[in-house]
Amino acid sequence: MKDGFLKAAALSPSLRVADCNYNASQIVSQLQDAAARGVKLAVFPEFCLTGYTCGDLFLQRTLQQGALDALQTVLDASRELDVAALVGLPLLVRGKLYNCAAVLCGGRLLGLVPKTYLPNYGEFYEKRQFTPGSTEVENVTVCGQEVPFGTSLLFRCRQMPSFVLGVEICEDLWSALPPSTFHTLAGATVIANLSASDETVGKAENRVGRFKKTAEEDDRHPYVWDADEPLDPLPPLDFHAQPDWFDARTLPENLSNVRIIKEYEQLEAFIEKDEWIGDPVLVRKEELLTEMSSRVRNYDGRRGGADYLRAISQDIDVLLDFMG
């Protein structure tokens, strides 16, 4: 931490459903790259060790053990890295299966946080396989280490005492009273959320609204959200990589030009093929167009000035080509 700031990264590796060895190798590669860039907190998606759409395979001991072996691989790789990492996996505790986030650093497993609120609607049916987490903390033995297990865990860094981490998983944020509420009241200064959120119309706007609300309630508590990539072929859902740092700022302002163009083109394609378009889609399209126009105007005004090279480094040429 420098001057009160901590470099955090939300990472979405390429995954294969139920291929734990491959997934672990992808996670280790991204974790090493992040550590080399000075990242001190690396957040990976929900179920990143197995993939989210394993269905009833989650109930198989082969997959459960594969996830533990993959976790050990990540633990071994983290021994020489100065970074705290969060990875998602299914975990069997006393005969019950939990959707967990494993918090690790320097080869040590610091704790396991189970998901509190399990979605059981639409395309989600987590209650079929999993049990909600409890606020009661108990010790369990995982990968040969005895670690605390429960939702009421906070993680404080001895070298950076002002860095106090709280953890929740996907649906927890959407509940009426998220676990992060209690984390912040108990002293958490950073909240991490592991997610495997599928992409549906209007969800991006709703999610940003939740982040804004969370940050505006207390701007001292940044929120790191990590959603999955288009990596699980079954069922046919559209997963989209959305690793962003949300802190109550307007989302388009925090996007790269390439990212804005891609989303704008996706919205246009959706509008062309759909007869009914909801207001959030049209509003989002207008926001992106306004942001792109603003960036082009600012670039033209600064041409040759001190910000010229900075604009070039922000792929302004791509935006100029797109805007014509």
N, C-alpha and C positions, 0 to 999 in steps of 0.2 A: 504494500500500500504506500502511495506517495501523495503527500499533501491531502490525505483523506480520501483518495481515490483508489479504487481497485479495478484492475482489468479483468473483465468477465467475458466469457464466450459461450454462446448457445450453438451447439454443433449438431448437425444432422448427417451422419455417415450413411453411405450406401449399405443397405442390409439385405439379407435373404431370410425368408420365413423359415424358422426352426433350424437354421444353419448357424449354430452358436459359435463354432470355431471361426467361420468367416466373419461373423459380426464382431467378434472380439478383436480380430486382426484389424478391421476397419476402425474400430474405436481406438485401439492403441495407436494407430498411425495418426489419427486426428489429434489425439491427446498429446503425442510427442510434438507435433507441429505447433499446437497451441502453446505448449510450455516453452518452445523455442521463441515464440513471439512475446513472451513475458506474461502470458495469461496466468492468473492465480486462481480462477474459479472456472471450471469447464462443466457445462451442463449438457448431458446427452438425453435423448428422448425416452419416454416411457417404453418399457419392454425392449430397449435397444439391444439387449443381449439375445433375444429370441425373435423379435419382430412382433408386432401387435396382433396380427390376424391369425394366430395359431389355433384359435377355436378350442375344441376339446383336446387337442394335443397338449394343452397346458396341464391336463390331468395325468399325462403319462410321465412316469418316473424318468424315462430316458431323456425327455426334454428338460425336466426339472434339474437333473444331474448335469446335463449339458450346460445349463445356464450357470450353475455353480462352478463348473470347470472354466467357463468363459470368464466368470468373475475373478477367479484365481489368476487367469492369464493377465487381466487388466491390473490386478493388484501387483503382480510381479513386475509388470512394465512400469508401474508408477513409483517403484522404490527409489529411483534416481531422479524423479521429476519433482520440482517445487511447485506443485499445483494441486488444489483440491478438486476432485471430480465426482460427479453424480451420474450413475448409470441405473437403468431400470431392468428389473427381472422378476419372474415369478418365484415365490419362496414358500416352501412348506414348513409351517411351524405348528407343532403339536397336532398334526393331522389335518390342519386347515391351510388352504392356499391363499396367499396374499399377493397383491400387486404392489411391489416395493421399489423404493429408491435406495440404492446403496451409496453411502457417502464414504469416500476413501481418500487417503493422502499418504504419500511416501511409503506405500506398501502396507499400510494399516487400514483396516476396515473400521471406520469411526462409529458407524451406526446404520440402522436400517429403518426406514420410515415407510409404513404401509399406507396405501390410499384409503381415505376415510369414506368418501362418497363414491359409490359404484353406479355408473350410468346403466340403466336397464330399459331403454326406450329406443325406438327407431332401429338404427343399425347396431346399437350397442346392447350387449347382453352379458355384462361382466359378472352379474350375480349368479349366473349359471356355474361359473368356475371358482369365483373368488369370495373371500370373506372381508367385510369392512374392517379397517384397522381400529385399534382401541387407543384411548389416551393413556391407559395404564402401560407403563414401561417395564419390560422384563428383559433379562439377559438370555441370549441364545448363542449357540456355537455355530459359526458359519465359516467355511474355509479355514478351519483350525483356529479361529480367533473367537473369543467370547466378546460379544458386542451388545449394546442396548438395542431393543426393538420396540417401537411404538411411535405414535404420532406426536407426542409431547417432547420432542427432542430439539435442542438448539446446539449449534456447533460454534464454539469460540476459538479463534486462533490466538495462541499464546504470544506470537510475535506481532500480531496485529489485533490487540484486544478490542478495538472498535469494530472489527469485522465479526459479526454474529449472524450465523446463517440459519434460516428456517426453511423447511422443505415441505412442499405439498405436490400433489400429482393431478394434473389435468382437471377432471370434474370437480375437484375440491374447490377450485377458484369460482366455479359457477354456482355453488351452493349459497344459501341465504346467509350463512355464517361460516366463511372459509376458515380452515385451520390457521392460515396466515394471520388472521385477526388476533388470535391468541398468541401466535409467535411474536408479533410486533409488540403486543402489550407486555410480553415477558422479556423484551429487550432485543429482539432480532433487528438487525440493521439492513439485511439483504434477504430477499425471499426468492427461492428458486422453484420453478414448476416444470416437472418433466411431463411431456404430453405426446400423444400420438393422434392429434386432432385431424379428422378427415375434413376435406374442403367442401362446403356447401354454400349456396347463395346466401349472402347476408351474414354469414358467421364471422367473417373478418371484421366487419363493422361492429358487431356485437362484442367480439373479443377485445377490440381496441377500446370500446366503451368501458369494459370491465377494467382494463389496465389503467385507463385514465382515472376512473373512480377510485381504484386502489391507491394510485399514486397521489391523487389530490387529497385523499383523506389524511395522508401524512407524507409529505414529499421527502422525508428523511429515509424512506424505506424503498429503495429501488427494487424492481421486479424483473427477474430473468425468466423468460418463457422459451421453451424449446419444443417445437412440434416436428413430427416425423416427415420424411420425404416420400415421394411416390415409389414405395418399395415393396408393398405387400400386394401380391396379385389376387388374393382371395380374401374377402368378397370384393367385387368390383367397385371400390370406392376411389375417389380422387384425393390422394394424399399430396400435400404440397409442403415444400421446405419453407419454414417460417421462423428462422432463428433471429429474433430481434430483441433489442433492449428497449423496453417501454418505460417511460418515466413521465408521462402526462404531456409530452410534446406531441404535436400533430404528426401522425404517422408519415404522410407523404414527404415531409421535410427531412425525415431520417432515412429515406430510401435512395439508393443509387439511381442514376438515370436509366441504366439498363433494366433495373427492376421495375421502375415506373412504367417504362415503355411496354414491358412484357405484360404487366397487369392491365394496362390500358387496352392492349390488343386483345387480351382474353375477354375483357368486358365487352368490347365491340363485337367480337365473334358471338358471344352469348346473346347480346341484344339482337343481333341479326337473325338468329335462329329461334328465338323465343317470342311468342305472341304477347305474353304478359310480363312486364318488367316491374319489379318492386322499386319503390323510391330509394332504398339504400344503394341499389346498383347504379342508378342514375346520378345520385349525389356523389358516390365514389368516383364515377367517371369524370364528373365536373371538377372534383377536387384535384384529381391527377392532371387534368388538362390545365387547370389554373396554375398548379405547381410547375409544370413543364414550361408554360409561357413565361412565368416569372423568372425561371432560371435562364432562359434564352435572353430576356431583356437585361438581366443583371450581367450576363456574360458580355453582351454587346457594349454595355456601358463601361465595363472594366477592361476591354480589349487593350492590350499594351500596358496595362497598369500592374500594380503589385499582385493582384489576384489572378493574373492571366494564367500563369503556370499551374496554380492551384485548380483553376477551372478545367484545364486540360487534363490534370490528373484525375478529375472526377468524371471522366468519360463524356465531356461536354460535346465532343464531336459526334458521338452516337445520337445524342439528343438533337443536335442541329440537323443532322441528316433526316431524322424522323419528322421533325417539325417543318422541314422543307424551307 
